[in-house]
Amino acid sequence: MRAIGYNSGSSSATFSKQAAMALTLIALAVLAAACGGGGSDTPTTEPPVSGGGAGGVDDSGGSTGPTPQDGPDALYFRPTAALAAAGAIDRVSGGSGLFAAWNPNDPKTALKPGMKIMFFGRAEGCAGGTQGPLTALSDSRLAKVASLTSLPHSAALPTLRWTPAGRVAGCGSQVQDRDGASAVFVNADDATGAVGMLTTSGRQDDGATAFFGPYDAKGQNGAGTNAYITGTFINFRQAWGVSDPLQPWMGSASARVRSQQSLGAFELDTSSGQTVQVKQQMMATFLNRSCMKETAGMPCQIQYLFNTAIARSGVSDWSQVAWFKNGDVWFDPAQGGIPIVDGPIYTSGTMTVDSKTRLPLFVSQGSATQHVAFSNRVFDVTIDFSQLMNVLRIVAARKLGVDLSSVTDEQLTSVWGSGWNHREDWVLLSGHVGQEVYNPNNGDRRVQIGGGFRSLYVGPQG
């Protein structure tokens, strides 16, 4: 049976929440590692290009919060015609060059401020540990990809289209001329600006398996980590080490993470009877600068992962999926123990709480997490400072092995530094939008998701 859109196949009890999110954390691990010092986050001499400006897209629908605004403490990315100018996309988020690759493995490159386009998975015929290049989509392939995302593509110039390619020393001669099939494009237009993303696996329309697809059973590291997963990620790395970084909680503000997203189509082929899944998310990573200066061996970072869309074979009612009902705070060993805050987004005005402590984590003021295709929905959450403090206390209690109710300010300082409760010490490290596919049957069964976003905002509530 092949399902287009929603599917009811079999499921696996061993396919856990953490397994479903594993690849997201690969991408973030590259961007979060080795954050000490300000060397790679020093400002560039070129002014940043926001990709925004006055355009025709209504960017306020579906949210009860104020319309987001460009500001000194906000990341606000909206693709407009300005990005069609030569070199403009290189300067997004203050960068000095766009970073675009599959399976990036050099943190020094990925840690620089700017826009990152990254694909994670297995490249056919290529050695493990290879970092590969991206190439431009053909016009015909762009049209097909765009149809799956439901996003416009008429202003996606050849320099604004990317797909993994095999032209690198780590790949064999038989795949040097291969590319695809996952892809990203930027439609640089004032009225219809958007970033389209296709994440695919399995047999494609030409009958062949995609050059770039999910990791096999050996996973990313040869020991099964992230087996059967592939992902596509757009990341906006910020210069957190500058004298005036982005500080979303300054004053009395709540931090806000907001994205206007679309999911054009997804496909779940369950004819093998094994679980498959697709998902879309928006993310933000925050860092405490005092912690970076004062503590050793502490992560000093918190990553928030908001599920904006998810579909899995065998699930027809997500309200009955126990692990999806609430949020969680957990530690990712692949990133040196960085705390991850994740969970579903509920309807506007509804809070997501921690499954164990029941403490509030964040509040929705936009659309709820979706399980079917949609167009131009606004997902919008706020994290007030007291909710951030809840996460800090949960993390400290677990690291120190004490009851949450007994955590003292001194213990919080030992984990998070003296600025743990100072709004100005919490800065934005990066904002992200991503897609993932889980498919154990990459040879035959196609599982894919096409969608994207028109804007991403991480900053004060306003």
Buried (B, 14 or more C-beta within 10 A) or exposed (E): EEBEEBBEBEBBEEBEBBBBBBBBBBBBBBBBBEBEEBEBBEBBEEEBBBBBBEBEBEBEEBBEBEEBEEEEBBBBBBBBBBBBEEEBBBBBBBBBBBBBBBBBEEBEBBBBBBBBBBBBBBBBBBEEEBBBBBBBBBEEBBEBBBBBBBBBBEBBEEBBBBBBBBEBEBBEEEBEEBBBBBBBBBBBBBEBBBBBBBBBBBBBEEEEBBBBBBBBEEBBBEEEBBBBBBBBBBBBBBBBBBEEBBBBBBEEBBBBBBBBBBBBBBBBBBEBEBBBBBBBBBBBBBBBBBBBBBBEEBBBBBBBBBBBBBBBBBBEEBEEBEEBBBBBBBBBEBBBBBBBBBBBBBEBEEBBBBBBBEBBBBBBBBBBBBBEBBEBBBBBBBBBBEBBBBBBBBBBBBBBEEEBEEBEEEBBBBBBBBBBBEBEBBBBBBBBBBBBBBBBBBEEBBBBBBBBBBBBBBBBBB
